[in-house]
Amino acid sequence: MDFIESSVPEALDCDLSFPRGGPIYVPNMVSPSTTVPQFENSIISELQNLEAELSQDATRISDDDVSVDDLKIFTEDELMDMSLKEVFEGMENNENHPPPSDQSKVGGGEKRSRKKRKGTNNPILESGCIEKVEQVVRIKQKQEEDKESARLHSFNPACKINETLKPGRNGRMRSLRSTNYTKKVSAADLQQHIPVTFPEILLSVEVYHNVRQCVKTQELLVLGKQPLTDLRDKIHCSMDQVMQKAGQYDPSGYFLIEDVFYTDLRDPSAINYAKPILDWLRNSKEEVQKKWEYIISGRLHQKHKAIMGEVYASNLPRFASIEMQKIRFCDLLFRLGAGYLYCHQGDCTHTLVIRDMRLFHTDDVHNRTVYPIVTFQLKMVFKKCSACKIFRATKVTADDKWTPQNPCYFCDECFSLLHFNDDGLPYYNSFLEYDYNHD
């Protein structure tokens, strides 16, 4: 089957938005062991320290400090216009109030002196212009000093994060987008509203394909106070539908996180998948120890050693089993980025990764009944009928002598026309017939 990526699952009704992303995602990096309460306490403590530091800085502000809000920057043209305006206003005042004249000057002597002044430079204008130009220079210097002192209150746009990051051998560091993301949520989930209480932690959980292990099939947002069964009920795998149609559906399953099997025993017919594994661990200690030494000294160990340095081999973990419905995410001990195991329908296994953990945001969905929210769902592209090339295939045949390819896909109409006569009898029986599931 072919796969395409899509972030919008089918049969959803209402749009809800929530912020996405985290700080920096580095491939193959795994965090130390942590818990949701530890992260919650650390992030709340950091917020309290930041608030205390900001309040202390606010009390230290005095009248002499530079405030960016009060700082007004004038351009050189504006300063020159202001200076010339003041100079001309001073000239008008001098013309309206001329200096007292000498009484010895009478008649033509005063006229001759006025004519003489018309041809010479005005010393008042020269001194005023020089004084205003010097004032403009002083104001400009003061503006530059104020801008330098105020630069501490702003970010430097010339500094870009992407330029400072250098790709290492573990892959390029990528910044996850934190913009709001619109998601459709079923209207049935919105009929009941249970508010999310603050503080709350959101975990981003990824589920990978059971066969193509590098293909991510789902990504979900889970609340820290939700039980593990809520996550299991939202995980979609086509194997569940196949077993249901075959009448062999098994409600059993488990999560293996660190060294604990969290088994789903809600259904009375469910069995504990972890019991035979734990029995083997107890009864075959030598074989178990050899396999464990092979695992910790193998390829996975070399990969972790290249990333995180020398890691000494630990003893065999003490595996345990707990019922899934009794455990919440805030009760787990886990590592961000580590691959855990989800098993269902006997031997259908998926890799489970807790990729990110963050504090609940005001833009998140405030209805607890909506979670877990599926933020990504891989959609499968199914085969069309090989005969008509129009309708979706419902039958698949193997070793069919009348088909150009093996296996070959058919819709119901084409399969009936090519393999059965008008009486409903097959033309030949030398082929194998299977149902092709597309649910």
C-alpha positions in Angstrom: 0.0 0.0 0.0 1.1 3.5 -0.7 1.1 6.3 1.9 0.7 10.0 1.8 1.0 12.4 4.7 -1.9 14.4 5.9 -2.6 16.4 9.0 -6.4 16.3 8.8 -8.2 13.1 9.8 -11.5 12.2 8.3 -15.0 12.5 9.8 -14.3 15.6 12.0 -16.6 18.4 12.4 -15.4 21.5 14.4 -12.3 23.7 14.1 -10.2 24.3 17.2 -6.8 25.9 17.3 -3.9 25.3 19.5 -0.2 26.3 19.6 2.3 23.8 18.3 6.0 23.1 18.7 8.7 23.4 21.3 12.2 24.7 21.5 14.8 22.9 19.3 14.4 19.4 17.9 17.6 17.5 17.3 17.3 14.0 15.6 18.5 11.0 17.6 18.8 13.0 20.9 17.3 11.5 24.0 16.8 13.4 27.3 17.6 12.0 30.7 14.9 10.3 32.7 12.2 12.7 33.8 8.6 12.9 35.0 5.8 15.3 34.3 5.8 16.6 38.0 9.5 17.4 37.8 9.1 19.3 34.5 6.0 21.1 35.9 7.9 22.2 39.1 10.9 23.3 37.2 9.0 25.4 34.6 6.8 27.0 37.3 9.9 27.8 39.4 11.5 29.4 36.3 8.4 31.5 35.7 8.3 32.6 39.4 12.0 33.6 39.3 11.5 35.5 36.1 8.5 37.4 37.6 10.6 38.2 40.7 13.5 39.5 38.6 11.2 41.7 36.5 9.6 43.1 39.6 13.0 43.9 41.1 14.1 45.6 37.9 10.9 47.7 37.9 11.7 49.0 41.4 15.2 50.0 40.4 14.0 52.4 37.6 14.7 56.0 38.5 14.0 59.3 36.7 17.5 59.4 35.3 17.1 56.0 33.5 16.3 56.0 29.8 12.8 54.8 28.9 12.3 53.6 25.4 8.7 54.7 25.4 9.7 58.3 26.4 12.6 58.4 23.9 11.7 60.4 20.8 14.1 60.3 17.9 14.3 63.3 15.6 15.8 63.1 12.1 18.4 65.6 10.9 15.9 67.3 8.7 13.5 67.8 11.6 16.3 69.2 13.8 17.4 71.6 11.0 13.8 72.8 10.4 13.4 73.5 14.2 16.7 75.4 14.3 15.9 77.6 11.3 12.4 78.3 12.6 13.9 79.5 15.9 16.5 81.7 14.0 13.8 83.4 11.9 11.6 83.9 14.9 14.5 85.7 16.6 15.1 87.9 13.5 11.4 88.9 13.4 11.6 89.9 17.0 14.7 92.0 16.4 12.9 93.8 13.5 9.8 94.5 15.5 12.0 95.8 18.4 15.0 97.6 16.8 17.9 98.7 19.1 17.8 102.4 20.2 19.6 104.7 17.8 22.3 107.4 18.6 20.8 110.9 18.9 23.8 112.3 17.0 22.6 110.6 13.9 20.0 112.8 12.2 18.5 113.0 8.7 20.5 111.6 5.9 23.1 110.1 8.3 20.5 107.5 9.5 19.4 106.7 6.0 23.0 106.3 4.9 23.7 103.8 7.7 20.6 101.8 6.8 21.7 101.6 3.2 25.1 100.5 4.3 23.6 97.7 6.4 21.8 96.3 3.4 25.0 95.4 1.6 26.7 93.8 4.6 26.1 90.5 6.5 23.9 90.6 9.6 26.1 89.6 12.6 23.0 88.6 14.5 21.9 86.2 11.8 25.4 84.7 11.6 25.8 84.2 15.3 22.3 82.8 15.6 22.8 80.3 12.8 26.2 79.1 14.2 24.6 78.8 17.7 21.7 76.8 16.3 24.0 74.5 14.2 26.0 73.8 17.3 22.8 73.0 19.2 21.7 70.6 16.4 25.1 68.8 16.7 24.7 68.5 20.5 21.1 67.2 20.2 22.3 64.6 17.6 25.1 63.4 19.8 22.7 63.1 22.7 20.3 61.1 20.6 23.1 58.7 19.6 24.0 58.2 23.3 20.4 57.6 24.2 20.0 55.0 21.4 23.1 53.2 22.6 21.8 53.1 26.2 18.4 52.0 25.1 19.7 49.2 22.9 19.8 46.9 25.9 16.0 46.9 26.0 15.6 45.6 22.5 16.7 42.7 20.3 19.5 43.1 17.7 17.9 42.3 14.3 21.3 41.6 12.9 21.7 38.5 15.0 19.9 35.5 13.5 19.5 32.2 15.3 19.8 30.2 12.2 23.2 31.7 11.4 24.6 30.7 14.8 23.5 27.0 14.5 26.0 24.7 12.8 24.8 21.3 11.6 26.7 18.5 13.3 27.1 14.9 12.4 23.8 14.1 14.2 21.8 16.1 11.7 20.7 19.7 11.3 18.9 21.3 14.3 15.4 22.4 13.4 13.2 24.9 15.1 9.7 23.7 15.5 6.9 26.1 14.6 5.0 27.6 17.5 2.3 29.3 15.5 -1.3 28.5 16.0 -2.6 25.4 14.3 -6.2 24.8 13.4 -7.5 21.3 14.0 -10.9 19.7 13.5 -12.4 17.9 16.5 -15.5 15.7 16.6 -18.6 17.5 17.7 -19.5 14.6 19.9 -16.5 15.4 22.1 -17.7 19.0 22.5 -21.1 18.1 24.0 -19.6 17.7 27.4 -17.3 20.5 28.6 -14.8 19.8 31.5 -12.4 22.7 31.9 -8.6 22.1 32.0 -7.2 23.3 35.4 -3.9 25.2 35.5 -1.1 24.2 35.8 -1.3 21.4 33.2 1.3 19.8 31.0 0.8 18.8 27.4 2.8 15.9 25.9 3.3 15.4 22.2 3.3 11.6 21.4 4.2 10.1 18.1 3.1 6.6 16.8 5.0 4.8 14.0 4.0 2.2 11.5 4.1 -1.4 12.4 5.9 -2.5 9.3 7.5 0.6 7.9 9.0 1.6 11.2 10.4 5.0 10.0 7.0 6.2 8.9 5.1 8.2 11.4 1.4 7.4 11.3 0.0 9.6 14.1 0.9 12.5 16.4 -1.3 13.3 19.4 -1.5 15.9 22.2 -2.1 14.3 25.6 -2.7 15.9 29.0 -0.4 15.0 31.8 -3.2 14.0 34.1 -4.8 11.6 31.5 -4.6 7.8 31.9 -2.7 5.7 29.4 -5.9 4.1 28.2 -7.0 7.4 26.7 -4.0 7.3 24.4 -4.5 3.7 23.5 -8.1 4.3 22.4 -7.0 7.1 20.0 -4.3 5.1 18.3 -5.4 4.0 14.9 -4.1 0.8 13.2 -5.6 -1.0 10.2 -4.8 -4.3 11.9 -7.6 -3.7 14.4 -10.1 -3.4 11.5 -8.7 -6.5 9.8 -9.0 -8.6 12.9 -12.5 -7.2 13.5 -13.7 -8.3 10.1 -12.1 -11.7 10.5 -13.9 -12.1 13.8 -10.7 -12.5 15.7 -10.4 -9.1 17.4 -8.3 -9.1 20.6 -8.8 -6.2 23.1 -5.5 -7.0 24.8 -2.4 -4.8 24.5 0.4 -3.1 26.4 2.8 -0.2 26.4 6.4 -1.0 27.3 7.9 2.3 28.8 11.3 2.0 30.3 11.1 -1.3 32.3 7.4 -1.5 33.0 4.6 -3.3 31.0 1.4 -1.2 31.1 -1.2 -3.8 30.1 -4.8 -3.1 29.0 -7.1 -5.4 31.0 -10.3 -3.4 30.8 -12.1 -6.0 28.8 -13.0 -9.2 30.6 -11.8 -11.3 27.7 -8.4 -9.5 27.6 -5.2 -11.4 28.5 -2.0 -10.2 30.0 0.5 -10.1 27.2 3.3 -9.4 29.6 2.9 -12.6 31.7 4.7 -15.0 29.4 7.5 -12.5 29.0 7.9 -12.0 32.7 7.8 -15.8 33.3 10.6 -16.2 30.7 12.7 -13.5 32.4 12.4 -15.3 35.7 12.9 -18.9 34.5 15.7 -18.3 31.9 18.0 -16.0 33.6 21.2 -17.1 31.8 19.7 -16.8 28.4 18.1 -13.4 29.3 21.5 -12.1 30.6 23.2 -13.1 27.3 20.6 -11.4 25.2 20.7 -8.3 27.4 24.5 -8.1 27.0 24.2 -8.4 23.3 21.6 -5.6 23.2 23.6 -3.1 25.3 26.8 -3.8 23.4 25.3 -3.9 19.9 24.5 -1.3 17.2 22.1 0.7 19.4 24.7 1.1 22.1 27.3 2.3 19.5 24.8 4.9 18.2 24.0 6.3 21.6 27.8 6.3 22.4 28.4 8.4 19.3 25.7 10.9 20.4 26.0 11.1 24.2 29.5 9.8 24.8 30.6 6.7 26.8 27.7 5.1 28.6 28.4 2.2 31.0 26.3 -0.9 30.7 23.7 -1.3 33.4 22.4 -4.4 34.9 19.3 -6.2 33.7 16.3 -4.0 34.4 13.7 -5.3 36.9 10.7 -5.5 34.6 7.2 -5.2 36.1 3.6 -5.2 35.0 0.9 -2.7 35.9 -2.7 -2.3 34.6 -2.8 0.5 32.1 -6.1 2.1 33.4 -4.5 2.8 36.8 -1.6 4.9 35.5 -1.6 8.5 34.3 1.1 10.2 32.2 2.1 12.2 35.3 3.0 8.8 37.0 5.4 7.7 34.3 9.2 7.8 34.3 10.3 8.4 30.7 12.8 10.0 28.4 11.9 12.5 25.7 12.9 11.2 22.3 13.3 7.6 23.4 11.5 4.8 21.5 9.0 2.8 23.5 6.8 -0.1 22.4 3.1 -0.5 21.8 1.8 -4.0 21.2 -1.7 -5.2 20.2 -3.5 -7.9 18.3 -1.0 -10.5 19.4 2.2 -9.4 17.6 1.4 -6.1 15.9 4.0 -3.7 17.4 4.5 0.1 17.0 7.3 2.4 18.1 6.0 5.1 20.5 7.9 8.3 21.1 7.2 11.1 23.6 8.7 13.9 21.5 7.9 17.1 23.4 6.5 18.3 26.7 5.3 21.8 27.5 3.1 23.9 29.7 -0.6 24.3 28.9 -1.1 27.5 26.8 -4.0 29.9 26.8 -4.5 29.2 23.1 -4.9 25.5 23.7 -8.3 23.8 23.8 -9.7 24.2 27.3 -12.1 21.2 27.1 -10.6 18.1 28.8 -12.9 15.7 27.0 -11.4 16.6 23.6 -8.0 15.2 24.5 -6.0 13.3 23.3 -6.1 15.5 20.1 -4.9 13.9 16.9 -2.6 16.6 15.4 -1.3 14.4 12.5 -2.8 11.3 10.8 -1.2 9.4 8.0 -3.7 8.6 5.2 -3.3 5.6 3.0 -3.9 5.7 -0.7 -5.6 2.4 -1.8 -5.4 0.7 -5.1 -8.0 1.2 -7.9 -9.4 -1.6 -9.9 -6.8 -2.9 -12.4 -9.5 -3.5 -15.1 -11.7 -0.3 -15.1 -9.2 2.0 -13.4 -12.1 3.9 -11.9 -13.5 2.3 -8.8 -11.7 1.4 -5.6 -10.5 -2.2 -5.4 -12.4 -4.6 -3.1 -10.9 -7.9 -4.3 -7.3 -9.1 -4.9 -6.3 -12.2 -6.7 -3.1 -14.2 -6.7 -1.8 -16.6 -9.3 -4.6 -15.6 -11.6 -3.8 -16.7 -15.2 -6.0 -14.1 -16.9 -4.4 -11.1 -15.2 -1.4 -9.1 -16.4 0.1 -8.8 -12.9 0.3 -10.8 -9.8 -1.4 -9.9 -7.4 -4.2 -8.1 -9.3 -6.8 -5.8 -7.8 -10.5 -5.7 -8.9 -13.7 -3.9 -7.9 -16.8 -6.0 -7.3 -18.3 -5.5 -10.8 -15.1 -6.2 -12.7 -14.2 -9.2 -10.6 -17.7 -10.8 -11.2 -17.6 -10.1 -14.9 -14.1 -11.6 -15.5 -14.4 -14.6 -13.2 -18.1 -15.8 -13.1 -20.6 -16.6 -15.8 -24.3 -15.6 -15.8 -25.2 -18.6 -13.6 -22.7 -17.5 -11.0 -20.2 -20.3 -11.7 -16.5 -19.5 -12.0 -14.8 -19.9 -15.3 -11.8 -21.5 -13.6 -10.6 -22.1 -10.1 -6.8 -21.8 -10.5 -6.5 -18.5 -8.5 -6.6 -17.4 -4.9 -9.1 -14.7 -3.9 -8.8 -12.3 -1.0 -10.8 -9.3 0.3 -9.0 -6.0 -0.1 -9.7 -3.9 2.9 -10.0 -0.1 2.5 -11.4 0.9 5.9 
